[in-house]
Amino acid sequence: MQAIIVFIILSSSVLFGRFDLGLTAVLGSFSNIYVINGSYPSRIRKVIVVSVMLSICLMLGTLTITVPFLYALILGLIGMIAHFVLKAFQIPGPSSLFFVLTYSVASIMPIMPEDFLNRGLLVLCGGLVSTIVVIVDAIFNHKKPETESVLNIFKNLAHLTKNFSGKTFDDARSDTLNSIHHATINNCEYFWNKNKDYNRLLQLKGRAEAIWSSCLELSSKDYKVLPIEISESLKYI
């Protein structure tokens, strides 16, 4: 998907005869790298917010490049703040890397502080292309994230019930809890429109949480082995 976005931006810039502007706009396409998982509504929100922040980074770099101390100070702040925010919201991806990179690109561009707004708008244009591509992907694959998240819960539950003791159980318990916590099914009503498939996934997730609770209860009662039919049934589901 990232390759498609970069191709659209650069090929458009070649058609207009301004490849240099296309290279600047490509910085906005990095917003797509931060939408690795999650429901499509959340992906669209993330790609828009990251595009705006990347635009601000390049504008700040363009404005402060003439004052080395200020430039270095803001560079450190961008890296620290972006890292903290992304970790706090548990957004996977390259952390603050592309925010720092976009800010630093100003140091190898012509020193033109008065051009900061144009550069920021170019980055926003690249982010707009990323947003459109994510929306198009959502139209055709809108059920995929939610289906995969519920599928992952049952895979982990099957592994958990099959390995009900020792370190393997501890790892499986942690993986199952994470898969339940990160399941996107509760935030997908925008694209599913609450049809029968959506309600089915909700029911499956609810049953999976009940099974998870039962497993914890059985573990607390020192059960070491569960019937293999339980794991096979979960795999079948």
C-alpha positions in Angstrom: 0.0 0.0 0.0 2.9 2.3 0.8 4.4 1.6 -2.6 1.1 2.5 -4.3 0.8 5.8 -2.4 4.4 6.8 -3.3 3.9 5.9 -6.9 0.7 8.0 -7.1 2.5 11.0 -5.6 5.7 10.8 -7.7 4.0 10.0 -11.0 1.7 12.9 -10.5 4.6 15.2 -9.8 6.4 14.0 -13.0 3.2 14.7 -15.1 3.2 18.3 -13.7 6.9 18.6 -14.3 7.8 19.3 -10.6 9.4 16.2 -9.3 11.0 18.2 -6.5 7.6 19.0 -5.1 6.6 15.3 -5.3 9.6 14.4 -3.2 8.4 16.8 -0.5 4.8 15.5 -0.7 6.1 12.0 -0.2 7.0 12.9 3.4 3.2 13.0 4.0 2.8 9.4 2.8 4.7 8.2 5.9 1.5 8.7 7.8 0.3 5.4 6.2 3.0 3.5 8.1 1.3 4.3 11.4 -2.0 2.5 10.5 -0.7 -1.1 10.7 -3.8 -2.4 12.6 -7.1 -1.4 14.2 -10.5 -0.9 12.7 -10.8 1.2 9.6 -12.4 4.2 11.3 -9.5 4.3 13.7 -7.0 3.9 10.8 -8.6 6.9 9.0 -8.4 9.0 12.1 -4.8 8.1 12.7 -3.6 8.8 9.1 -5.3 12.2 9.2 -3.7 13.2 12.6 -0.3 11.9 11.7 -0.4 13.7 8.3 -1.1 17.0 10.1 1.7 16.4 12.6 4.2 15.6 9.9 3.2 18.8 8.1 3.8 20.8 11.3 7.2 19.1 11.8 8.4 20.2 8.3 7.1 23.7 8.9 8.9 23.9 12.2 12.1 22.6 10.7 11.9 25.2 7.9 11.3 28.0 10.3 14.0 27.1 12.9 16.8 26.0 10.6 18.5 29.4 10.7 18.8 29.2 14.5 20.9 26.0 15.3 20.3 25.9 19.0 16.5 26.3 18.6 16.6 23.8 15.8 18.3 21.2 17.9 16.1 21.8 20.9 12.8 21.4 18.9 14.3 18.2 17.3 14.8 16.7 20.7 11.3 17.7 21.8 9.6 16.3 18.7 11.4 12.9 19.2 10.5 12.8 22.9 6.8 13.9 22.6 6.1 11.7 19.6 7.6 8.7 21.3 5.6 9.3 24.5 2.3 9.9 22.8 2.6 6.8 20.5 3.6 4.6 23.4 0.8 6.0 25.6 -1.8 5.2 22.9 -0.1 1.9 22.0 0.2 2.8 18.4 2.5 0.3 16.6 5.0 1.3 14.0 8.3 3.1 13.8 7.6 5.3 16.9 9.0 8.8 16.5 11.3 8.0 13.6 9.4 9.6 10.7 8.4 12.7 12.8 12.1 13.3 13.5 13.0 12.5 9.8 10.4 14.9 8.4 11.7 17.7 10.7 15.3 16.9 9.8 14.7 17.0 6.1 14.5 20.8 6.4 18.3 20.8 7.0 19.1 19.6 3.5 16.5 21.7 1.7 17.2 25.2 0.5 17.1 27.6 3.5 13.8 29.5 2.8 11.9 30.1 6.0 9.3 32.2 4.1 8.4 29.0 2.2 7.3 27.0 5.3 3.6 27.2 4.5 4.0 25.8 1.0 6.1 22.9 2.3 3.6 22.1 5.0 0.8 22.1 2.4 2.8 19.7 0.2 3.2 17.3 3.1 -0.6 17.6 3.7 -1.2 16.7 0.1 0.8 13.5 0.5 -1.1 12.7 3.6 -4.4 13.3 1.7 -3.3 10.7 -0.8 -2.6 8.3 2.0 -6.0 9.0 3.5 -7.8 8.4 0.2 -6.0 5.1 -0.3 -6.9 3.9 3.3 -10.6 4.9 2.6 -10.6 2.9 -0.7 -9.0 -0.1 1.1 -11.8 0.2 3.8 -14.5 0.1 1.2 -13.2 -3.3 -0.2 -11.8 -4.9 3.1 -13.9 -3.2 5.8 -14.7 -6.5 7.5 -11.1 -7.9 7.6 -9.7 -6.2 10.8 -12.7 -7.2 13.0 -12.9 -10.7 11.6 -9.2 -11.3 12.1 -9.2 -9.9 15.7 -12.0 -12.3 16.7 -10.3 -15.2 14.9 -7.1 -14.4 16.8 -8.9 -14.6 20.1 -10.1 -18.1 19.3 -6.7 -19.2 18.1 -5.1 -18.1 21.3 -7.9 -19.7 23.4 -7.4 -23.0 21.5 -3.7 -22.9 22.3 -4.4 -21.9 25.9 -6.8 -24.8 26.5 -4.4 -27.3 24.9 -1.5 -26.2 27.0 -3.0 -25.7 30.5 0.1 -25.7 32.7 3.7 -24.5 33.0 5.3 -21.6 31.2 3.5 -22.3 27.9 0.2 -21.7 29.8 1.5 -18.4 31.2 2.5 -17.2 27.7 -0.8 -18.4 26.2 -2.7 -16.6 28.9 -0.9 -13.3 28.2 -1.4 -13.7 24.4 -5.1 -14.4 24.9 -5.6 -11.4 27.2 -3.8 -9.1 24.7 -5.9 -10.4 21.8 -9.1 -9.7 23.7 -7.9 -6.3 24.8 -6.9 -5.2 21.3 -10.0 -6.7 19.5 -11.5 -4.0 17.3 -15.0 -5.4 17.1 -16.5 -2.8 19.4 -15.5 0.1 17.2 -16.5 -1.1 13.7 -20.2 -0.2 13.5 -19.4 2.6 10.9 -18.7 0.1 8.2 -20.6 -3.0 9.3 -23.9 -1.1 9.9 -24.7 -3.6 12.6 -25.8 -6.4 10.3 -26.1 -10.1 11.2 -22.3 -10.7 10.6 -21.5 -7.9 13.0 -23.8 -9.2 15.7 -22.3 -12.7 15.2 -18.8 -11.4 15.8 -20.1 -9.6 19.0 -21.6 -12.8 20.2 -18.4 -14.8 19.5 -16.2 -12.2 21.3 -18.6 -12.3 24.3 -18.4 -16.1 24.4 -14.6 -16.0 24.1 -14.4 -13.7 27.1 -16.6 -16.1 29.1 -14.4 -19.0 28.1 -11.3 -17.0 29.1 -12.8 -16.3 32.5 -13.6 -20.0 33.0 -10.1 -20.9 32.1 -8.7 -18.6 34.8 -11.1 -20.1 37.3 -10.1 -23.6 36.4 -6.4 -22.6 36.6 -6.9 -21.2 40.1 -8.4 -24.6 41.1 -5.1 -26.3 40.0 -6.5 -28.0 36.9 -3.5 -29.1 34.8 -5.2 -30.6 31.8 -8.4 -30.0 29.9 -10.1 -32.3 27.5 -8.7 -32.0 24.0 -12.2 -31.7 22.6 -12.3 -28.1 24.0 -9.3 -27.0 22.0 -10.5 -28.8 18.8 -13.9 -27.1 19.2 -12.3 -23.7 19.5 -10.2 -24.3 16.4 -13.3 -25.3 14.5 -15.1 -22.1 15.5 
